Amino acid sequence: MSTSTIEKVKTIKTLNNIAQVGLNVFNQGNFKIDNDSVNPDAIVLRSFNLHSMEFVSNLKAIARAGAGVNNIPVDKCTEQGIVVFNTPGANANAVKEMVLTTLMASSRNLFAGVAWTKTLEGEGDQIPKLVEAGKKQFVGKEIKGKTLGVIGLGAIGALVANDALDLDMDVIGFDPFISVDTAWNLSRKVQRAMTLEQLFANSDYITVHVPLTNDTKGMFNKETFGIMKDDVHILNFSRGELVNEADMKEALESGKVGKYVTDFPNENVLKMKNVVPIPHLGASTQESEENCAIMAARQVKDFLETGNIKNSVNFPNASLPYTGKRRVAAFHKNVPNMVGQITQALSNYNLNIADMVNRSRGEYAYTLIDIDNKVNGEIIPQLEEKIKLIQGIVTTRII
């Protein structure tokens, strides 16, 4: 019991094929990859569905090697004090390249043209003449000088917007929650839309990069289509549920929407006119999968070893430089006097505070406290239990 948390071997369980270069991150330190473990310290996964899984008390972290966390019961994890990480930006370049590729290819009717050309197999010497006669049905449009509306200017949206400018497009962006870091990286030439309606009304092409929430579900619908230009092209590499499919079918039939490019095909979508169905390839590159795996592994490793949190979707981000001192990491309700009660517990053992950080996120908060003086290992379990008894404490570790 006197062995410190950082000295214990920590078990990592993977529930999908995680790129080996990411798993190699755990080669440094006391970690063990054990996919048969029933009591892991952390889980690393991609799209495995965790909603029906019961979590063991030892589980401290879940890392999604990707941005979306719809496959993880985040609220349940929060209640049990399990930090959930994602990897925003790790696959941004892959998705950006797919958006721009399909933007140009669909505008030039490339997909339909290629499919038609393959039907000419067996026509022998007549193929060149048939191609010349038939190509007029695939005449497309150039994107130069057209307006691209980008909804969501996070890691992906900002890259799409900047590169579209380099392709001589005009770009309108909408994101009421844009971060400071993204704002610094976004070209000043990107026009700011004050409302979604403004973006809808002025865009020839629209690409969406927002999470699925109650507010964004079905945001593309009969009402919003009515605001848009005729023959608008819509690209969806975020979530299929952002689109009301019945309304999209009607808009495609009428020509209000000229093309719908989606990374989320289903039976309804495949029956629609002028749909370009992509088999969920947005982030499917070797580089993207490796970047996500590395980022997820590093975040889990840092959290288990130091308690520091970065890119969590349910805990507040919080970190202190780790100097090797004993550290208290407590996740608790965001209510008055929580930090005071934790520090009082330390005081009861004559322990001084060297450094501390407290961050909140909604109803919960996270506190890291470095202990200045040397701690007798025998009192660590006692101190942990003392802090856990404080009303409002969800989980506590002493590292």
DAFENLIN-V171694 format. One record per backbone hydrogen bond with DSSP energy under -0.5 kcal/mol. CO is the residue of the C=O (numbers start at 0). NH is the residue of the N-H. E is the energy in kcal/mol with one decimal. If there is no record, write none. Layout:
CO;NH;E, CO;NH;E
//
This chain:
3;6;-1.0, 3;7;-0.8, 4;7;-0.8, 9;31;-2.4, 10;40;-2.0, 10;41;-1.6, 11;33;-2.7, 12;43;-2.5, 15;17;-0.9, 18;21;-1.5, 18;22;-1.6, 19;23;-2.1, 21;24;-1.6, 22;25;-1.6, 23;26;-1.9, 24;27;-1.0, 26;28;-0.7, 28;30;-1.6, 29;9;-2.8, 31;11;-3.1, 31;33;-0.7, 33;36;-1.3, 40;59;-2.9, 40;60;-1.2, 41;12;-2.6, 42;62;-3.0, 43;14;-1.7, 43;15;-0.5, 44;64;-3.1, 47;49;-0.6, 49;52;-1.8, 55;58;-1.3, 59;82;-2.1, 60;42;-2.1, 61;63;-0.5, 61;84;-3.0, 62;44;-2.4, 62;64;-0.6, 63;65;-2.3, 65;86;-2.4, 68;71;-1.9, 70;49;-3.0, 71;73;-2.0, 72;76;-2.2, 73;77;-2.5, 74;78;-2.2, 75;79;-1.4, 76;81;-3.1, 77;80;-1.4, 80;82;-0.6, 82;61;-2.5, 82;84;-0.5, 83;312;-2.6, 83;313;-0.6, 84;63;-2.5, 86;89;-1.6, 88;91;-0.9, 90;94;-2.1, 91;95;-2.6, 92;96;-2.5, 93;97;-1.8, 94;98;-2.7, 95;99;-2.5, 96;100;-2.3, 97;101;-2.6, 98;102;-2.2, 99;103;-2.0, 100;104;-2.7, 101;105;-2.5, 102;106;-1.3, 103;107;-1.6, 104;109;-3.0, 105;108;-1.2, 106;140;-2.6, 108;112;-2.3, 109;113;-2.7, 110;114;-2.2, 111;115;-2.3, 112;116;-2.3, 113;117;-1.9, 114;118;-0.6, 115;118;-1.2, 116;119;-1.7, 117;120;-1.1, 119;122;-2.2, 122;125;-1.9, 123;126;-1.7, 125;129;-2.6, 126;130;-2.7, 127;131;-2.2, 128;132;-2.1, 129;133;-2.3, 130;134;-1.8, 133;136;-1.4, 134;137;-2.0, 135;138;-1.2, 142;145;-2.2, 145;147;-0.5, 145;169;-2.6, 146;148;-0.5, 146;203;-2.3, 146;204;-2.0, 147;149;-0.5, 147;171;-2.7, 148;150;-0.6, 148;206;-2.8, 149;151;-0.7, 149;173;-2.4, 150;208;-3.5, 153;157;-2.5, 154;158;-1.0, 155;159;-2.5, 156;160;-2.6, 157;161;-2.3, 158;162;-2.4, 159;163;-2.3, 160;164;-1.5, 161;165;-1.3, 162;166;-0.8, 163;168;-2.0, 164;167;-1.9, 167;144;-2.8, 169;147;-3.2, 170;190;-2.8, 171;149;-3.2, 172;192;-3.0, 173;151;-2.8, 174;177;-1.3, 178;182;-2.3, 179;183;-1.9, 180;184;-1.3, 181;185;-1.2, 186;189;-1.5, 188;190;-0.6, 190;172;-3.3, 190;192;-0.6, 191;193;-0.5, 194;198;-1.5, 195;199;-3.0, 196;200;-2.2, 197;201;-1.0, 198;201;-0.6, 198;202;-0.8, 199;202;-0.6, 199;228;-0.7, 202;228;-0.6, 203;232;-1.9, 204;148;-3.4, 205;234;-3.1, 206;150;-2.7, 207;236;-0.8, 210;212;-0.7, 212;216;-2.0, 215;218;-2.0, 218;220;-0.8, 219;243;-2.8, 220;224;-3.1, 221;225;-1.5, 222;226;-0.5, 223;226;-1.0, 223;227;-0.9, 224;227;-0.8, 228;231;-1.1, 231;257;-2.1, 231;258;-1.0, 232;205;-2.7, 233;260;-2.9, 234;207;-1.8, 234;236;-0.5, 235;262;-2.1, 238;241;-1.5, 239;242;-1.8, 240;217;-2.1, 241;219;-2.2, 242;244;-0.9, 243;247;-2.3, 244;248;-2.5, 245;249;-1.6, 246;250;-2.2, 247;251;-2.5, 248;252;-2.1, 249;253;-1.9, 250;254;-1.0, 250;255;-1.1, 250;256;-1.7, 254;230;-1.5, 255;231;-1.7, 255;257;-0.6, 258;233;-2.5, 259;261;-0.6, 259;275;-2.7, 260;235;-3.1, 261;277;-3.2, 265;269;-2.5, 266;270;-0.8, 267;270;-0.7, 268;271;-1.8, 271;274;-0.7, 273;259;-1.8, 274;276;-0.7, 275;261;-2.0, 275;277;-0.6, 277;264;-0.6, 277;279;-2.5, 280;283;-1.4, 282;284;-1.9, 284;288;-2.4, 285;289;-1.9, 286;290;-2.7, 287;291;-2.7, 288;292;-2.1, 289;293;-2.6, 290;294;-2.5, 291;295;-2.7, 292;296;-2.4, 293;297;-2.5, 294;298;-2.0, 295;299;-2.1, 296;300;-2.8, 297;301;-2.5, 298;302;-2.0, 299;303;-2.7, 300;304;-2.1, 301;305;-2.8, 301;306;-0.7, 301;307;-0.7, 302;306;-1.8, 308;317;-1.2, 310;85;-2.0, 317;308;-3.2, 320;322;-0.6, 325;370;-2.9, 326;328;-0.5, 326;398;-3.2, 327;329;-0.5, 327;368;-2.2, 328;396;-2.4, 329;366;-2.8, 330;393;-3.0, 330;394;-1.6, 331;364;-3.0, 332;334;-1.8, 334;337;-1.1, 336;340;-1.9, 337;341;-2.0, 338;342;-2.7, 339;343;-1.8, 340;344;-1.7, 341;345;-1.6, 342;346;-2.4, 343;347;-1.9, 344;348;-0.5, 345;348;-1.3, 345;350;-2.1, 346;349;-2.2, 351;353;-0.5, 351;371;-2.8, 354;369;-2.9, 356;367;-2.8, 358;365;-3.1, 360;363;-1.8, 362;333;-3.1, 363;360;-3.4, 364;331;-2.6, 365;358;-2.5, 366;329;-2.7, 367;356;-2.4, 368;327;-3.0, 369;353;-3.1, 369;354;-1.1, 375;378;-2.0, 376;379;-1.0, 378;382;-2.9, 379;383;-2.7, 380;384;-2.2, 381;385;-2.3, 382;386;-2.3, 383;387;-2.4, 384;388;-1.3, 386;389;-1.6, 389;392;-2.0, 391;332;-2.6, 394;330;-2.5, 396;328;-3.0, 396;398;-0.6, 397;4;-0.8
//
